[in-house]
């Protein structure tokens, strides 16, 4: 999964500003920013998949399940 050029550009520039142009290179800034953006995207996808799985599981619980259904709904916040 590759992040969009425009999404990486701002954090790469922020990294450049942090180091004040010293010790490092724009390429290192870019690669570091790309890795951070991809990590955030992977985390979002994982959370989304988990929420979808919980929603599917919740829909499988019979209405007459009572308190068990209420407890599971607490995880869906």
N, C-alpha and C positions, 0 to 999 in steps of 0.2 A: 504494500500500500504506500503510494507516494503522495505526499502533500503537495498542494498547488503552489506554484512559484510565488504568487502574491501573498500567500499565507506565511511563507517562510521569510520573506523579505524583511518585514518589520522586526521580528525577533532577532534576525541576523544583524540588522543595523543596531539594535539595542545592545547586542553583545559587543559590537565594534565600539560603540560609545562608552560602554563600561570599561573597556581596556584602553580608552583614549588613543586608539590607533597604535599603541605600543604592544610589544611581545605577542605576536600571533599574526594571523593573516585573515583576510576576508574569506578565504576558502574554509579555514577552520571555523570561523564564525558561522558561515553558512551551514556546514555539516553538523555543527552542534545544534543550531536552531532547527534544522531539518529533523534531527533525531528527537528533540524535545517535542516538536509538533506531532510527529508520528506517534510518540508515546501517549500524548494527550488524546489523539484520535483513537488509538487502540483501547485506551481506558474507557472512552465514551461508548465505543462499540460494545465492549464487554458489559458495561452497565446496562446498555440498551437490551442486549441479549438476555441478561439476567431478569430485567423487568418483564420482557416478553414471556420468558419461561414462567415467571411467577403469575402473570396474568392468565396464561393458558392453564396452569395448575389450579388457579383459583376458580376458573370457569368449570373445571371438572368436579368440583366439590358440590355434592347435592345440596339443595336448598335446606333440606331438613337436617343438615349436619350440625346445626346449632352453634354452640360455643366454639367448636373447632374452626368453623368458617370465619367467625369474628376474629379469632387469634391470627389466622393467616392474613386477614385484611390489614392487620397492624403492620405487616411487613411491606405493604404496598404504598408507602408514603413517598 
